[in-house]
Amino acid sequence: ISDSEVKVRDVIVDENGVWKRLYQSSDKWYEAQEGQQEYFLLLSVGEYDTLAAIENSIVYSAVREYTPVLNNLQYHILVYDHNIF
């Protein structure tokens, strides 16, 4: 849909932080991309609350945050000026 301008990678969010989900994927998918200036993390409210509860720095290092509501569900979009992995 975005002609590869937006790349989406699956992650695991738990009480220990954010992890690469490497099942049927490649570790290389999570490397910084040349020319990419912004990265984002899309979280459900529960995932966001889990990270906030453990005071994970990934929540506080975002340069911007959005909280859209889609289909009556709220999300948190955290935007970074660097690759979080």
Secondary structure, 3 states (H helix, E strand, C coil): CCCCCCCCCCEEEECCEEEECCCCCCHHHHCCCCCCCCEEEEEEHHHHHHHHHCCCHHHHCCCEEECCEECCEEEEEEEECCCCC
